[in-house]
């Protein structure tokens, strides 16, 4: 194991390198502004916060386009992608901008106009409850309004800078 020095930049780099081995399901966070403009971003910094009440936590960099909308209190959907939806992940992970992010996949608006991937492995709709600022990101907490699940569980995983498939069960 290599040792890393604790200077701020070196520590951040060491943490990024350590997190490359932290496999995460790929989630597309979606929201919509007051004019109906859609926003989507790929994320792995998504986690359940509590089951009582059911709630989710997402971390969003202040530099991304959807941050301003979320900062204003917008609700959001979490779309957990299946392994066959890598094109959606690539579009929403920086391969496309703005409305072009919705050029791939089966996108449908919910009753509030928030887009979701109709055939995602899971769709979790959230009412934004709280925002906490920390460092370069804001943490958004959402109360879960509804959950839709696909029949099969075969998530798209992001690890070590690449999209992956889980493989066999041990």
N, C-alpha and C positions, 0 to 999 in steps of 0.2 A: 504494500500500500504506500502511495506517495504521500509525503506530508505537505501541507499547504500552509503558507504564512498567513497571519491573521490581519494583514492590512485590508482596509475596506474593499478595494477593488479585487484583491486576491481572494478574499473571503466570499464575495459575491460570485466570482468565477468558480470557486470550489463548490459552492452550494449549487450552482447551475449544473456543474458536472455530476454532482451526487444525485440531483433530481432526474438526470437523464436515465437513470436506472429505475426510476419510480414509474412503473407502468400505470397508465390511467386510461379509462374509457374516454373516447372523444365525444364531447358534447357541443352542440351548436346552441348558443344563447341567442334568442331572438327577441326583438321588441319592435315597437312602432311609435312614431311620433304623433303629435296632435293632427298633423296634416295627412296622416296615413302612410308616410314614408317608412319602408321596412328596413330593418337593420339585422344583420346576422354576423356572428363571429364564432370561430372555433375556439374551444377552451378545454383545458384539463383542470383548472383551478375551480372545481365545482365539487361540493360535498354535501351530504345530508348534515343538518345541524342538530335537529331534534325530531323525535317522533311524537312529542307531547309539548307543544303542538307540532304537527308535521311541518317542517321547514327546511329550506335549502340555503346554502351559502355559496355565493359566487364572488370571485375576485376579478376585477376589471381594471386594466391599465388606463390611466387618465388620458392617454394619447389616442385611444381608439375612437372611432366615430360614434359608436353607440353609447359611449360613456356619458356624453352630454344628455342624452335622452334618459338614461337610467338615473343620472344625477337629479333630473327633474322629477323623479318619482314614478317613472313608467313601470308597469308590470312587465313580466318577461316569461318566456317559455324556455324549457331546457329539453333539447332533443338529443337523446342518447343514440348515437348511430350504430348500425349493425355493420359487419365487416364488408358488405357489398356496397356501402355508401361512401367509399373513400373519395369519390369525385366531389361530393358535397363538402366533405372535410377540406379538401384542397381548395375549393372555391372560397369557402368561408375562413380559411386559415391564411389568406393573403394572396391566393391565386387569382382572385377577382375583386373588384371594388363595387361598392354601392349596390345598385339593383342587379348587376351582373352576378352577384353571389347567389341569386335565386334562379339562375339559368339551368341548373342541374337539380334534379330531385322533384319529388311530388309535394310541393308547397301548397298549403291550404291556410286561409285565415281563420282564426277562431272568432267567437262572437264579438271580441273587442278589436279585431283586425290584426292581432299578433300572429305572424306566420309560424307554422310548424310543419315538420316533415311528417306527412300522414302515415308513412310506412316505417318510421323510425322504430328502433327497438323499444324505446319508451319515450313518452312525452309527459313532461311535468310542467303544469301551468302554475305560476306563482304570482301572488299579490305582494308587491314590494312593501316591506314593513320597516326596514331600517337601513341606513347607510353609515359606514364607519370608514373614515379616511386613515390610511396608513402607508407611509412611504410613497411609492410611485403608483399605488393602486387604491381603489376604493373597494370595500367589502360590502356587498349588498345581501341583505337577508330577505328572503321571500317566504311568506306563508303559502304552503301548497294548497291550491284550489282544486286540482284534479290530477289524476294520473291515468294514462292509457298505456297498456302493455301489449307488445306483439306476442305471438304464440311461441316463437323461438328466441333463444338467448344466444347470440353470437356477436359480441361487441367488437367494434373497431377499437383498437388499442393504439396509443401513441407512447413510444418508448425509444430512448436513445436517438431522437431526431427523426424517427420514421414511423409510418403507420404499420401496424402489425395485426396478426391474428393470434388468438390465445393458444390454440393447439389442443392437445389431448388432456383430458381430465386425469389427474393422478390419484 
